[in-house]
């Protein structure tokens, strides 16, 4: 069956960044984040139960601390790296529903607080991180749709059938003519994160990494994905050497993650190698 180009000419953007349910008006950006958290807690909790290292209730308790910490960390990173946007209007820095959470700050502080809370509950914190790694990727896959609702963080202009169509005012604010369509980077990252979650589970089954190591695999996989996504984006960002700030951060985190995995693998092989020393009585 051949589809006409008018059937899939572009992906439309919502006319509003909110969802109305009867008398309720919900901010879609926050709703996507909340939905991602709920799904992630469920996935991670089920994984913990299957491995006998925790329960869904444990992850719900950990999330009560880790999620707010992640939001705070993500917002701090975003404000620091985009400070010129907030000069003269610092109240905007607290309005996270307008968009703007830096994944690096969010994951760093969220994971650190989650690790601490797992220890407080008497759990194997490293095993908990392994259970959480694929769930974090799924949470990101869902949360990225908040950018679609806000018509933000899209890529360069394109006429591909799945191009994103934004409002004329948003297109012109981006320096393009009204009616221009763009790469839907939110969609690329969302799909990429789902694939990453699947790969993490496959790595876990095939390689059986030590507790906590799956988080390093997540960091390596996500930074590789993010480097590509970041290269498509056209929103203002600090840059140097032809690369955006988040591309440089991706390169550094990727190198550290892969370096750690290689070092850990070699150390594990050396520790498990049979001794060639002959003992004499």
C-alpha positions in Angstrom: 0.0 0.0 0.0 1.4 3.4 -1.0 0.8 6.3 1.4 0.4 9.7 -0.1 2.9 12.4 1.1 0.0 14.3 2.6 -0.7 11.5 5.0 2.7 11.7 6.6 4.1 15.0 5.6 5.3 16.0 9.1 4.7 15.4 12.8 2.4 18.1 14.1 3.2 19.9 17.4 0.6 20.5 20.1 -1.1 23.9 20.1 -0.7 24.1 23.8 1.8 22.8 26.4 -0.9 21.6 28.7 -3.5 18.9 28.8 -7.1 19.6 29.9 -9.0 16.9 31.7 -12.4 18.4 32.4 -11.9 21.2 34.9 -8.2 20.2 35.4 -5.4 21.8 33.4 -2.2 19.8 33.6 1.3 21.0 32.5 2.3 18.4 29.9 6.1 18.8 30.4 5.7 17.9 34.1 3.2 15.2 33.3 5.7 13.5 31.0 8.4 13.6 33.6 6.0 12.2 36.3 4.8 9.4 33.9 8.5 8.5 33.2 9.2 8.3 36.9 6.2 6.1 37.6 7.1 3.6 34.8 10.8 3.6 35.8 10.0 2.8 39.4 7.8 0.0 38.4 10.4 -1.5 36.0 13.3 -1.1 38.4 11.3 -2.5 41.3 10.3 -5.6 39.3 13.9 -6.1 38.3 15.0 -5.9 41.9 12.3 -8.4 43.0 13.4 -10.8 40.3 16.9 -10.7 41.6 16.0 -10.7 45.3 17.8 -7.4 46.0 14.8 -5.2 46.7 11.1 -4.5 46.0 8.9 -2.1 44.2 8.2 -0.5 47.6 11.9 0.0 48.1 12.3 1.8 44.8 9.2 3.9 45.5 10.8 5.0 48.8 14.2 5.7 47.1 12.4 7.6 44.3 10.8 9.9 46.8 14.3 11.3 47.5 16.2 10.6 44.2 13.6 12.1 41.8 13.4 15.6 43.5 17.2 15.5 43.7 17.4 14.6 40.0 15.1 17.5 39.1 17.1 19.9 41.3 20.4 18.7 39.8 19.1 18.9 36.3 17.8 22.4 36.8 21.0 23.6 38.4 23.0 22.2 35.4 20.7 23.8 32.9 20.8 27.2 34.7 24.6 27.2 35.0 25.2 26.2 31.4 22.6 28.7 30.0 23.0 31.5 32.5 22.5 34.3 30.0 18.9 33.2 29.5 18.1 34.0 33.1 20.0 37.3 33.7 17.6 39.9 34.7 14.8 37.3 35.2 16.1 34.9 37.9 12.6 33.9 38.8 12.5 31.9 35.5 15.2 29.7 36.9 12.6 28.1 39.2 10.0 27.6 36.5 10.9 24.0 35.4 7.5 23.5 33.8 8.8 25.9 31.0 11.4 23.3 30.2 15.1 23.0 30.8 16.6 20.1 32.7 20.2 19.1 32.1 20.4 15.3 32.0 24.0 15.3 33.4 23.1 17.2 36.6 19.9 15.2 36.9 21.5 11.8 36.7 24.5 12.7 38.8 22.6 14.0 41.8 19.7 11.6 41.4 21.9 8.6 41.3 24.0 9.8 44.2 21.0 10.4 46.4 19.4 7.1 45.3 22.6 5.3 46.2 22.6 6.9 49.6 18.9 6.0 50.2 19.5 2.4 49.2 22.3 2.2 51.8 20.0 3.8 54.4 17.4 1.0 53.7 20.1 -1.7 54.1 20.0 -2.7 50.5 22.9 -3.6 48.1 23.2 -0.1 46.6 25.3 -1.3 43.7 22.8 -4.0 42.7 20.1 -1.4 43.0 21.9 0.8 40.5 22.1 -2.1 38.1 18.3 -2.6 38.4 17.7 1.1 37.8 20.0 1.5 34.7 17.5 0.3 32.0 14.6 2.0 33.9 16.5 5.4 33.8 16.7 5.1 30.0 12.9 4.4 29.8 12.2 7.3 32.0 14.2 9.5 29.6 12.4 8.1 26.6 9.0 9.1 28.1 10.2 12.4 29.6 11.6 13.6 26.2 8.0 14.0 24.9 7.7 17.0 27.2 9.9 18.8 24.7 7.4 18.0 22.0 4.6 19.5 24.0 6.8 22.6 24.6 7.9 22.9 21.0 11.5 23.1 22.0 15.0 21.5 21.5 14.3 20.4 17.9 16.9 19.9 15.3 17.9 21.5 12.0 15.5 22.1 9.2 14.5 19.0 7.2 11.8 17.9 4.7 11.9 14.2 5.8 8.4 12.6 6.1 8.8 12.5 9.9 9.9 16.1 10.2 8.5 18.1 13.1 6.1 21.0 12.3 6.1 23.8 14.9 4.0 26.9 15.1 5.0 29.8 12.8 6.2 32.0 15.7 8.4 29.2 17.1 9.9 28.6 13.6 10.6 32.3 13.1 12.1 32.6 16.6 14.5 29.8 15.6 15.6 32.0 12.6 13.7 30.1 10.0 10.7 30.9 7.8 7.2 30.2 8.9 6.2 26.6 7.8 9.7 25.3 8.1 9.9 21.7 9.5 12.7 20.3 11.7 14.4 17.2 12.8 12.3 15.8 15.7 15.3 15.2 18.0 12.9 14.5 20.9 11.7 11.5 18.9 15.2 10.3 18.0 16.3 10.4 21.6 13.1 8.7 22.8 13.5 5.8 20.4 17.2 5.7 21.1 16.6 5.4 24.9 14.2 2.5 24.4 16.8 0.7 22.3 19.4 1.5 24.9 17.2 -0.1 27.6 16.9 -3.2 25.5 20.6 -3.4 24.9 21.4 -3.0 28.6 19.1 -5.9 29.4 20.9 -8.0 26.7 24.3 -7.0 28.0 23.2 -8.0 31.5 22.1 -11.4 30.3 25.1 -12.1 28.1 27.9 -10.6 30.2 26.5 -10.8 33.7 28.4 -7.6 34.8 29.2 -7.1 38.5 26.6 -5.1 40.5 26.7 -1.4 39.5 28.6 -1.9 36.3 25.4 -1.7 34.2 25.2 2.0 35.1 28.6 2.5 33.3 27.2 0.7 30.2 24.2 3.0 30.4 26.4 6.1 30.6 28.5 5.0 27.6 25.5 4.1 25.5 23.6 7.3 26.3 26.5 9.6 25.7 27.1 8.1 22.3 23.4 8.7 21.5 23.4 12.2 22.9 26.5 13.2 21.0 24.6 12.5 17.7 21.4 14.1 18.9 23.2 17.2 20.2 24.8 17.7 16.8 21.4 18.1 15.2 20.0 20.6 17.6 19.9 24.3 16.7 18.9 25.9 20.0 21.5 28.3 21.4 24.3 26.6 23.3 27.9 27.3 24.4 30.3 25.8 21.9 34.0 25.3 21.3 36.1 23.7 18.6 33.0 23.2 16.5 31.2 21.2 19.2 28.4 22.1 21.6 29.0 22.0 25.3 26.9 18.9 25.8 28.8 17.1 23.0 32.0 17.8 24.9 30.4 16.5 28.1 29.3 13.4 26.2 32.8 12.8 25.0 34.3 13.1 28.5 31.6 10.9 30.1 31.8 8.3 27.3 35.6 8.1 27.7 35.4 7.8 31.5 32.7 5.1 31.2 34.5 3.0 28.6 37.8 3.5 30.4 36.3 2.2 33.6 34.7 -0.8 31.9 38.0 -1.8 30.3 39.9 -1.3 33.5 37.3 -3.3 35.5 37.2 -6.1 33.0 41.0 -6.4 33.1 41.1 -6.3 36.8 38.4 -9.0 37.0 40.3 -11.3 34.6 43.5 -10.8 36.7 41.7 -11.6 39.9 40.2 -14.8 38.5 43.3 -16.0 36.7 44.7 -19.2 38.2 47.9 -18.9 40.2 51.1 -20.4 38.7 52.9 -20.4 42.0 53.7 -23.8 43.4 53.4 -24.1 47.1 55.8 -26.3 49.1 55.4 -27.5 52.6 
